[in-house]
Amino acid sequence: MHRFGEWGRLVGPRIISPSKGSHWTFSTVTDERSIGHDWVSDEFSRQTWPMLKPNQLTRYLRELQRPEDCVFLAGSDYANGWMGFIDGAIESGLGVSREVNKHLSA
């Protein structure tokens, strides 16, 4: 499992550390091949990760997470952590599935 975090945390089995400026040094890691996708031009997504204005997340996240009647939203854009990443999508999906289960059991 890869973990990204504060300065000097582990990324897989290797230590990462900040170098001069804002660049990172990855010890013993070599980029052999990289691929990408233009998500903004993708006909289904038409976007990338959330691009929020200052204070927008702290002001509106709870309201975005609140179900409206029988409509529950889940996805990385509604996550408490790792917004915009698969980790956030999984976290949100698990939490919302519990809420839906409670709603249907009531």
A tleap script that builds the chain and sets N, CA, C and O, in Angstrom:
source leaprc.protein.ff14SB
mol = sequence {
  NMET HIE ARG PHE GLY GLU TRP GLY ARG LEU
  VAL GLY PRO ARG ILE ILE SER PRO SER LYS
  GLY SER HIE TRP THR PHE SER THR VAL THR
  ASP GLU ARG SER ILE GLY HIE ASP TRP VAL
  SER ASP GLU PHE SER ARG GLN THR TRP PRO
  MET LEU LYS PRO ASN GLN LEU THR ARG TYR
  LEU ARG GLU LEU GLN ARG PRO GLU ASP CYS
  VAL PHE LEU ALA GLY SER ASP TYR ALA ASN
  GLY TRP MET GLY PHE ILE ASP GLY ALA ILE
  GLU SER GLY LEU GLY VAL SER ARG GLU VAL
  ASN LYS HIE LEU SER CALA
}
set mol.1.N position { 0.850 -1.176 0.000 }
set mol.1.CA position { 0.000 0.000 0.000 }
set mol.1.C position { 0.892 1.234 0.000 }
set mol.1.O position { 1.857 1.304 0.761 }
set mol.2.N position { 0.580 2.192 -0.835 }
set mol.2.CA position { 1.321 3.451 -0.875 }
set mol.2.C position { 0.649 4.440 0.056 }
set mol.2.O position { -0.575 4.572 0.077 }
set mol.3.N position { 1.464 5.121 0.814 }
set mol.3.CA position { 0.927 6.138 1.714 }
set mol.3.C position { 1.659 7.436 1.475 }
set mol.3.O position { 2.890 7.476 1.472 }
set mol.4.N position { 0.913 8.482 1.276 }
set mol.4.CA position { 1.490 9.801 1.111 }
set mol.4.C position { 1.079 10.621 2.322 }
set mol.4.O position { -0.058 10.532 2.784 }
set mol.5.N position { 1.988 11.404 2.824 }
set mol.5.CA position { 1.625 12.162 4.001 }
set mol.5.C position { 2.602 13.267 4.280 }
set mol.5.O position { 3.164 13.879 3.372 }
set mol.6.N position { 2.794 13.508 5.553 }
set mol.6.CA position { 3.657 14.591 5.978 }
set mol.6.C position { 5.101 14.292 5.623 }
set mol.6.O position { 5.427 13.181 5.206 }
set mol.7.N position { 5.943 15.257 5.785 }
set mol.7.CA position { 7.359 15.143 5.459 }
set mol.7.C position { 7.970 13.898 6.096 }
set mol.7.O position { 7.785 13.633 7.284 }
set mol.8.N position { 8.697 13.146 5.287 }
set mol.8.CA position { 9.443 12.016 5.810 }
set mol.8.C position { 8.629 10.777 6.102 }
set mol.8.O position { 9.143 9.856 6.738 }
set mol.9.N position { 7.370 10.707 5.664 }
set mol.9.CA position { 6.562 9.510 5.860 }
set mol.9.C position { 6.923 8.478 4.805 }
set mol.9.O position { 7.652 8.769 3.857 }
set mol.10.N position { 6.411 7.288 4.980 }
set mol.10.CA position { 6.700 6.223 4.025 }
set mol.10.C position { 5.844 6.314 2.771 }
set mol.10.O position { 4.674 6.693 2.830 }
set mol.11.N position { 6.432 5.966 1.644 }
set mol.11.CA position { 5.708 5.766 0.393 }
set mol.11.C position { 6.058 4.355 -0.013 }
set mol.11.O position { 7.144 4.108 -0.538 }
set mol.12.N position { 5.145 3.421 0.225 }
set mol.12.CA position { 5.496 2.022 0.010 }
set mol.12.C position { 6.624 1.688 0.968 }
set mol.12.O position { 6.554 2.047 2.143 }
set mol.13.N position { 7.654 1.015 0.500 }
set mol.13.CA position { 8.753 0.643 1.394 }
set mol.13.C position { 9.862 1.688 1.480 }
set mol.13.O position { 10.869 1.447 2.145 }
set mol.14.N position { 9.707 2.847 0.824 }
set mol.14.CA position { 10.798 3.803 0.747 }
set mol.14.C position { 10.465 5.101 1.481 }
set mol.14.O position { 9.305 5.508 1.555 }
set mol.15.N position { 11.483 5.731 2.010 }
set mol.15.CA position { 11.310 7.020 2.681 }
set mol.15.C position { 11.373 8.131 1.632 }
set mol.15.O position { 12.213 8.105 0.732 }
set mol.16.N position { 10.480 9.096 1.762 }
set mol.16.CA position { 10.568 10.285 0.919 }
set mol.16.C position { 10.965 11.447 1.806 }
set mol.16.O position { 10.666 11.461 3.000 }
set mol.17.N position { 11.633 12.409 1.221 }
set mol.17.CA position { 12.035 13.565 1.999 }
set mol.17.C position { 12.038 14.791 1.105 }
set mol.17.O position { 12.255 14.679 -0.102 }
set mol.18.N position { 11.799 15.958 1.682 }
set mol.18.CA position { 11.805 17.171 0.869 }
set mol.18.C position { 13.226 17.554 0.492 }
set mol.18.O position { 14.137 17.461 1.315 }
set mol.19.N position { 13.415 17.981 -0.736 }
set mol.19.CA position { 14.708 18.514 -1.132 }
set mol.19.C position { 14.602 20.029 -1.130 }
set mol.19.O position { 13.606 20.572 -0.652 }
set mol.20.N position { 15.589 20.713 -1.644 }
set mol.20.CA position { 15.552 22.178 -1.653 }
set mol.20.C position { 14.352 22.673 -2.445 }
set mol.20.O position { 14.010 22.095 -3.477 }
set mol.21.N position { 13.722 23.715 -1.985 }
set mol.21.CA position { 12.544 24.257 -2.647 }
set mol.21.C position { 11.322 23.408 -2.340 }
set mol.21.O position { 11.166 22.894 -1.233 }
set mol.22.N position { 10.472 23.271 -3.322 }
set mol.22.CA position { 9.230 22.532 -3.098 }
set mol.22.C position { 9.242 21.168 -3.773 }
set mol.22.O position { 8.187 20.556 -3.942 }
set mol.23.N position { 10.418 20.679 -4.161 }
set mol.23.CA position { 10.511 19.401 -4.850 }
set mol.23.C position { 10.755 18.281 -3.861 }
set mol.23.O position { 11.283 18.506 -2.772 }
set mol.24.N position { 10.368 17.071 -4.242 }
set mol.24.CA position { 10.549 15.900 -3.400 }
set mol.24.C position { 11.617 14.992 -3.985 }
set mol.24.O position { 11.774 14.909 -5.203 }
set mol.25.N position { 12.343 14.320 -3.125 }
set mol.25.CA position { 13.315 13.322 -3.545 }
set mol.25.C position { 12.763 11.957 -3.194 }
set mol.25.O position { 12.430 11.702 -2.036 }
set mol.26.N position { 12.661 11.078 -4.172 }
set mol.26.CA position { 12.204 9.715 -3.944 }
set mol.26.C position { 13.413 8.810 -4.073 }
set mol.26.O position { 13.937 8.630 -5.172 }
set mol.27.N position { 13.859 8.244 -2.977 }
set mol.27.CA position { 15.043 7.393 -3.026 }
set mol.27.C position { 14.724 6.057 -3.681 }
set mol.27.O position { 13.698 5.448 -3.378 }
set mol.28.N position { 15.565 5.612 -4.548 }
set mol.28.CA position { 15.511 4.325 -5.263 }
set mol.28.C position { 14.230 4.116 -6.069 }
set mol.28.O position { 13.847 2.975 -6.327 }
set mol.29.N position { 13.569 5.189 -6.467 }
set mol.29.CA position { 12.365 5.061 -7.280 }
set mol.29.C position { 12.683 5.578 -8.681 }
set mol.29.O position { 13.226 6.672 -8.834 }
set mol.30.N position { 12.346 4.798 -9.690 }
set mol.30.CA position { 12.557 5.193 -11.072 }
set mol.30.C position { 11.231 5.137 -11.812 }
set mol.30.O position { 10.510 4.142 -11.740 }
set mol.31.N position { 10.918 6.204 -12.520 }
set mol.31.CA position { 9.701 6.226 -13.321 }
set mol.31.C position { 10.015 5.577 -14.660 }
set mol.31.O position { 10.674 6.177 -15.509 }
set mol.32.N position { 9.545 4.363 -14.844 }
set mol.32.CA position { 9.820 3.612 -16.064 }
set mol.32.C position { 8.826 3.954 -17.167 }
set mol.32.O position { 9.185 3.969 -18.344 }
set mol.33.N position { 7.599 4.225 -16.798 }
set mol.33.CA position { 6.554 4.491 -17.783 }
set mol.33.C position { 5.432 5.278 -17.119 }
set mol.33.O position { 5.020 4.949 -16.007 }
set mol.34.N position { 4.949 6.284 -17.772 }
set mol.34.CA position { 3.829 7.068 -17.260 }
set mol.34.C position { 2.780 7.195 -18.348 }
set mol.34.O position { 3.100 7.341 -19.527 }
set mol.35.N position { 1.532 7.140 -17.938 }
set mol.35.CA position { 0.434 7.372 -18.863 }
set mol.35.C position { -0.518 8.369 -18.221 }
set mol.35.O position { -0.484 8.567 -17.006 }
set mol.36.N position { -1.343 8.979 -19.004 }
set mol.36.CA position { -2.293 9.936 -18.470 }
set mol.36.C position { -3.574 9.913 -19.283 }
set mol.36.O position { -3.673 9.230 -20.303 }
set mol.37.N position { -4.537 10.661 -18.819 }
set mol.37.CA position { -5.828 10.751 -19.500 }
set mol.37.C position { -6.359 12.165 -19.339 }
set mol.37.O position { -6.259 12.742 -18.256 }
set mol.38.N position { -6.911 12.721 -20.376 }
set mol.38.CA position { -7.485 14.061 -20.340 }
set mol.38.C position { -8.918 13.971 -19.816 }
set mol.38.O position { -9.867 13.849 -20.592 }
set mol.39.N position { -9.064 14.033 -18.486 }
set mol.39.CA position { -10.376 13.874 -17.858 }
set mol.39.C position { -11.299 15.048 -18.152 }
set mol.39.O position { -12.518 14.874 -18.173 }
set mol.40.N position { -10.757 16.231 -18.376 }
set mol.40.CA position { -11.586 17.390 -18.668 }
set mol.40.C position { -12.300 17.209 -20.012 }
set mol.40.O position { -13.451 17.619 -20.163 }
set mol.41.N position { -11.625 16.602 -20.978 }
set mol.41.CA position { -12.229 16.366 -22.294 }
set mol.41.C position { -12.994 15.048 -22.361 }
set mol.41.O position { -13.662 14.776 -23.359 }
set mol.42.N position { -12.908 14.237 -21.330 }
set mol.42.CA position { -13.609 12.954 -21.305 }
set mol.42.C position { -15.114 13.189 -21.329 }
set mol.42.O position { -15.635 13.973 -20.535 }
set mol.43.N position { -15.817 12.510 -22.242 }
set mol.43.CA position { -17.247 12.768 -22.414 }
set mol.43.C position { -18.089 12.407 -21.192 }
set mol.43.O position { -19.192 12.929 -21.029 }
set mol.44.N position { -17.584 11.520 -20.331 }
set mol.44.CA position { -18.364 11.093 -19.171 }
set mol.44.C position { -18.025 11.880 -17.901 }
set mol.44.O position { -18.918 12.172 -17.105 }
set mol.45.N position { -16.767 12.222 -17.704 }
set mol.45.CA position { -16.407 12.932 -16.465 }
set mol.45.C position { -16.463 14.440 -16.622 }
set mol.45.O position { -17.014 15.138 -15.771 }
set mol.46.N position { -15.891 14.946 -17.714 }
set mol.46.CA position { -15.809 16.378 -17.993 }
set mol.46.C position { -15.213 17.190 -16.852 }
set mol.46.O position { -15.500 18.377 -16.700 }
set mol.47.N position { -14.381 16.535 -16.056 }
set mol.47.CA position { -13.743 17.236 -14.938 }
set mol.47.C position { -12.574 16.426 -14.406 }
set mol.47.O position { -12.295 15.321 -14.872 }
set mol.48.N position { -11.907 16.990 -13.436 }
set mol.48.CA position { -10.849 16.282 -12.717 }
set mol.48.C position { -11.274 16.211 -11.259 }
set mol.48.O position { -12.463 16.082 -10.968 }
set mol.49.N position { -10.338 16.292 -10.358 }
set mol.49.CA position { -10.658 16.300 -8.938 }
set mol.49.C position { -11.340 17.624 -8.588 }
set mol.49.O position { -11.295 18.572 -9.371 }
set mol.50.N position { -11.968 17.690 -7.419 }
set mol.50.CA position { -12.680 18.920 -7.057 }
set mol.50.C position { -11.737 20.115 -6.947 }
set mol.50.O position { -10.650 20.007 -6.379 }
set mol.51.N position { -12.149 21.221 -7.477 }
set mol.51.CA position { -11.389 22.469 -7.390 }
set mol.51.C position { -12.244 23.448 -6.602 }
set mol.51.O position { -13.058 24.176 -7.170 }
set mol.52.N position { -12.052 23.459 -5.298 }
set mol.52.CA position { -12.908 24.259 -4.424 }
set mol.52.C position { -12.291 25.617 -4.137 }
set mol.52.O position { -11.071 25.783 -4.123 }
set mol.53.N position { -13.156 26.567 -3.911 }
set mol.53.CA position { -12.729 27.904 -3.516 }
set mol.53.C position { -12.348 27.880 -2.037 }
set mol.53.O position { -12.733 26.950 -1.328 }
set mol.54.N position { -11.607 28.872 -1.553 }
set mol.54.CA position { -11.281 28.927 -0.129 }
set mol.54.C position { -12.543 28.875 0.727 }
set mol.54.O position { -13.521 29.562 0.431 }
set mol.55.N position { -12.528 28.079 1.769 }
set mol.55.CA position { -13.609 27.895 2.745 }
set mol.55.C position { -14.817 27.130 2.201 }
set mol.55.O position { -15.746 26.854 2.961 }
set mol.56.N position { -14.834 26.788 0.940 }
set mol.56.CA position { -15.989 26.093 0.368 }
set mol.56.C position { -16.158 24.701 0.986 }
set mol.56.O position { -17.277 24.291 1.291 }
set mol.57.N position { -15.065 23.985 1.169 }
set mol.57.CA position { -15.142 22.645 1.744 }
set mol.57.C position { -15.650 22.697 3.181 }
set mol.57.O position { -16.589 21.982 3.530 }
set mol.58.N position { -15.047 23.527 4.008 }
set mol.58.CA position { -15.448 23.584 5.411 }
set mol.58.C position { -16.851 24.152 5.579 }
set mol.58.O position { -17.542 23.812 6.539 }
set mol.59.N position { -17.271 24.988 4.685 }
set mol.59.CA position { -18.595 25.600 4.784 }
set mol.59.C position { -19.713 24.676 4.300 }
set mol.59.O position { -20.799 24.679 4.878 }
set mol.60.N position { -19.468 23.883 3.247 }
set mol.60.CA position { -20.567 23.157 2.599 }
set mol.60.C position { -20.481 21.639 2.610 }
set mol.60.O position { -21.429 20.979 2.186 }
set mol.61.N position { -19.380 21.060 3.077 }
set mol.61.CA position { -19.232 19.605 2.979 }
set mol.61.C position { -20.346 18.855 3.693 }
set mol.61.O position { -20.921 17.926 3.125 }
set mol.62.N position { -20.661 19.234 4.914 }
set mol.62.CA position { -21.726 18.536 5.659 }
set mol.62.C position { -23.061 18.599 4.924 }
set mol.62.O position { -23.809 17.622 4.904 }
set mol.63.N position { -23.357 19.735 4.326 }
set mol.63.CA position { -24.615 19.875 3.579 }
set mol.63.C position { -24.605 19.006 2.320 }
set mol.63.O position { -25.628 18.424 1.961 }
set mol.64.N position { -23.463 18.915 1.655 }
set mol.64.CA position { -23.357 18.051 0.475 }
set mol.64.C position { -23.501 16.577 0.844 }
set mol.64.O position { -23.985 15.777 0.043 }
set mol.65.N position { -23.084 16.223 2.045 }
set mol.65.CA position { -23.163 14.833 2.499 }
set mol.65.C position { -24.551 14.463 3.028 }
set mol.65.O position { -24.852 13.282 3.198 }
set mol.66.N position { -25.386 15.450 3.285 }
set mol.66.CA position { -26.705 15.202 3.860 }
set mol.66.C position { -27.651 14.656 2.801 }
set mol.66.O position { -27.793 15.255 1.735 }
set mol.67.N position { -28.314 13.506 3.080 }
set mol.67.CA position { -29.278 12.973 2.102 }
set mol.67.C position { -30.475 13.903 1.939 }
set mol.67.O position { -30.861 14.610 2.869 }
set mol.68.N position { -31.039 13.889 0.772 }
set mol.68.CA position { -32.253 14.664 0.476 }
set mol.68.C position { -33.344 13.650 0.153 }
set mol.68.O position { -33.341 13.044 -0.919 }
set mol.69.N position { -34.283 13.469 1.091 }
set mol.69.CA position { -35.302 12.422 0.976 }
set mol.69.C position { -34.605 11.066 0.782 }
set mol.69.O position { -33.905 10.600 1.681 }
set mol.70.N position { -34.788 10.446 -0.360 }
set mol.70.CA position { -34.178 9.130 -0.624 }
set mol.70.C position { -32.957 9.231 -1.535 }
set mol.70.O position { -32.521 8.221 -2.087 }
set mol.71.N position { -32.409 10.409 -1.698 }
set mol.71.CA position { -31.246 10.596 -2.570 }
set mol.71.C position { -30.002 10.727 -1.700 }
set mol.71.O position { -29.899 11.639 -0.880 }
set mol.72.N position { -29.056 9.806 -1.888 }
set mol.72.CA position { -27.795 9.790 -1.149 }
set mol.72.C position { -26.666 9.946 -2.156 }
set mol.72.O position { -26.634 9.241 -3.165 }
set mol.73.N position { -25.749 10.853 -1.895 }
set mol.73.CA position { -24.609 11.057 -2.795 }
set mol.73.C position { -23.355 10.445 -2.185 }
set mol.73.O position { -23.076 10.624 -1.000 }
set mol.74.N position { -22.606 9.723 -3.009 }
set mol.74.CA position { -21.329 9.153 -2.583 }
set mol.74.C position { -20.325 9.372 -3.699 }
set mol.74.O position { -20.688 9.421 -4.875 }
set mol.75.N position { -19.094 9.501 -3.334 }
set mol.75.CA position { -18.026 9.675 -4.313 }
set mol.75.C position { -16.880 10.430 -3.686 }
set mol.75.O position { -16.994 10.935 -2.569 }
set mol.76.N position { -15.786 10.508 -4.396 }
set mol.76.CA position { -14.610 11.162 -3.821 }
set mol.76.C position { -14.842 12.645 -3.557 }
set mol.76.O position { -14.191 13.226 -2.690 }
set mol.77.N position { -15.753 13.256 -4.287 }
set mol.77.CA position { -16.034 14.680 -4.080 }
set mol.77.C position { -16.745 14.957 -2.766 }
set mol.77.O position { -16.807 16.108 -2.334 }
set mol.78.N position { -17.283 13.928 -2.118 }
set mol.78.CA position { -18.030 14.079 -0.865 }
set mol.78.C position { -17.308 13.433 0.306 }
set mol.78.O position { -17.902 13.249 1.368 }
set mol.79.N position { -16.047 13.087 0.135 }
set mol.79.CA position { -15.287 12.377 1.162 }
set mol.79.C position { -14.808 13.326 2.257 }
set mol.79.O position { -14.608 14.518 2.024 }
set mol.80.N position { -14.632 12.777 3.448 }
set mol.80.CA position { -14.059 13.553 4.553 }
set mol.80.C position { -12.554 13.675 4.404 }
set mol.80.O position { -11.963 14.665 4.834 }
set mol.81.N position { -11.939 12.687 3.804 }
set mol.81.CA position { -10.503 12.681 3.591 }
set mol.81.C position { -10.199 12.202 2.178 }
set mol.81.O position { -11.005 11.486 1.583 }
set mol.82.N position { -9.059 12.582 1.638 }
set mol.82.CA position { -8.623 12.159 0.304 }
set mol.82.C position { -9.635 12.505 -0.778 }
set mol.82.O position { -9.884 11.717 -1.690 }
set mol.83.N position { -10.204 13.674 -0.665 }
set mol.83.CA position { -11.148 14.144 -1.674 }
set mol.83.C position { -10.468 14.152 -3.047 }
set mol.83.O position { -9.359 14.662 -3.205 }
set mol.84.N position { -11.156 13.578 -4.026 }
set mol.84.CA position { -10.619 13.554 -5.377 }
set mol.84.C position { -9.783 12.329 -5.695 }
set mol.84.O position { -9.270 12.206 -6.807 }
set mol.85.N position { -9.634 11.424 -4.743 }
set mol.85.CA position { -8.834 10.219 -4.942 }
set mol.85.C position { -9.689 8.988 -4.688 }
set mol.85.O position { -10.741 9.078 -4.056 }
set mol.86.N position { -9.236 7.828 -5.183 }
set mol.86.CA position { -9.972 6.588 -4.999 }
set mol.86.C position { -10.192 6.288 -3.518 }
set mol.86.O position { -11.227 5.737 -3.143 }
set mol.87.N position { -9.230 6.643 -2.681 }
set mol.87.CA position { -9.378 6.426 -1.230 }
set mol.87.C position { -10.612 7.160 -0.703 }
set mol.87.O position { -11.358 6.621 0.115 }
set mol.88.N position { -10.824 8.388 -1.174 }
set mol.88.CA position { -11.994 9.161 -0.762 }
set mol.88.C position { -13.285 8.564 -1.286 }
set mol.88.O position { -14.303 8.581 -0.595 }
set mol.89.N position { -13.253 8.033 -2.513 }
set mol.89.CA position { -14.446 7.399 -3.079 }
set mol.89.C position { -14.835 6.165 -2.277 }
set mol.89.O position { -16.016 5.929 -2.021 }
set mol.90.N position { -13.835 5.379 -1.883 }
set mol.90.CA position { -14.107 4.173 -1.086 }
set mol.90.C position { -14.662 4.562 0.278 }
set mol.90.O position { -15.653 3.997 0.740 }
set mol.91.N position { -14.015 5.529 0.918 }
set mol.91.CA position { -14.473 5.991 2.236 }
set mol.91.C position { -15.912 6.493 2.159 }
set mol.91.O position { -16.745 6.135 2.992 }
set mol.92.N position { -16.199 7.315 1.167 }
set mol.92.CA position { -17.546 7.866 1.021 }
set mol.92.C position { -18.558 6.774 0.710 }
set mol.92.O position { -19.648 6.756 1.283 }
set mol.93.N position { -18.211 5.874 -0.181 }
set mol.93.CA position { -19.118 4.786 -0.543 }
set mol.93.C position { -19.463 3.889 0.622 }
set mol.93.O position { -20.614 3.481 0.780 }
set mol.94.N position { -18.468 3.579 1.444 }
set mol.94.CA position { -18.727 2.745 2.624 }
set mol.94.C position { -19.649 3.457 3.609 }
set mol.94.O position { -20.594 2.866 4.130 }
set mol.95.N position { -19.362 4.729 3.854 }
set mol.95.CA position { -20.194 5.493 4.791 }
set mol.95.C position { -21.622 5.664 4.303 }
set mol.95.O position { -22.567 5.491 5.074 }
set mol.96.N position { -21.787 6.000 3.040 }
set mol.96.CA position { -23.130 6.204 2.489 }
set mol.96.C position { -23.891 4.890 2.418 }
set mol.96.O position { -25.106 4.872 2.615 }
set mol.97.N position { -23.199 3.792 2.141 }
set mol.97.CA position { -23.904 2.499 2.105 }
set mol.97.C position { -24.477 2.161 3.479 }
set mol.97.O position { -25.553 1.570 3.573 }
set mol.98.N position { -23.764 2.534 4.546 }
set mol.98.CA position { -24.293 2.325 5.901 }
set mol.98.C position { -25.533 3.193 6.132 }
set mol.98.O position { -26.515 2.742 6.722 }
set mol.99.N position { -25.477 4.441 5.663 }
set mol.99.CA position { -26.628 5.337 5.813 }
set mol.99.C position { -27.839 4.818 5.038 }
set mol.99.O position { -28.962 4.864 5.541 }
set mol.100.N position { -27.621 4.329 3.828 }
set mol.100.CA position { -28.709 3.784 3.022 }
set mol.100.C position { -29.303 2.561 3.703 }
set mol.100.O position { -30.521 2.385 3.729 }
set mol.101.N position { -28.438 1.718 4.253 }
set mol.101.CA position { -28.912 0.525 4.954 }
set mol.101.C position { -29.798 0.903 6.144 }
set mol.101.O position { -30.849 0.296 6.347 }
set mol.102.N position { -29.382 1.902 6.932 }
set mol.102.CA position { -30.196 2.377 8.055 }
set mol.102.C position { -31.526 2.938 7.557 }
set mol.102.O position { -32.578 2.669 8.138 }
set mol.103.N position { -31.471 3.717 6.479 }
set mol.103.CA position { -32.680 4.326 5.909 }
set mol.103.C position { -33.667 3.247 5.458 }
set mol.103.O position { -34.867 3.359 5.713 }
set mol.104.N position { -33.175 2.219 4.801 }
set mol.104.CA position { -34.049 1.159 4.305 }
set mol.104.C position { -34.562 0.245 5.405 }
set mol.104.O position { -35.603 -0.396 5.258 }
set mol.105.N position { -33.813 0.188 6.527 }
set mol.105.CA position { -34.212 -0.670 7.653 }
set mol.105.C position { -35.202 0.012 8.591 }
set mol.105.O position { -35.819 -0.640 9.434 }
set mol.106.N position { -35.349 1.315 8.441 }
set mol.106.CA position { -36.219 2.095 9.346 }
set mol.106.C position { -37.693 1.850 9.059 }
set mol.106.O position { -38.555 2.424 9.725 }
savepdb mol mol.pdb
quit
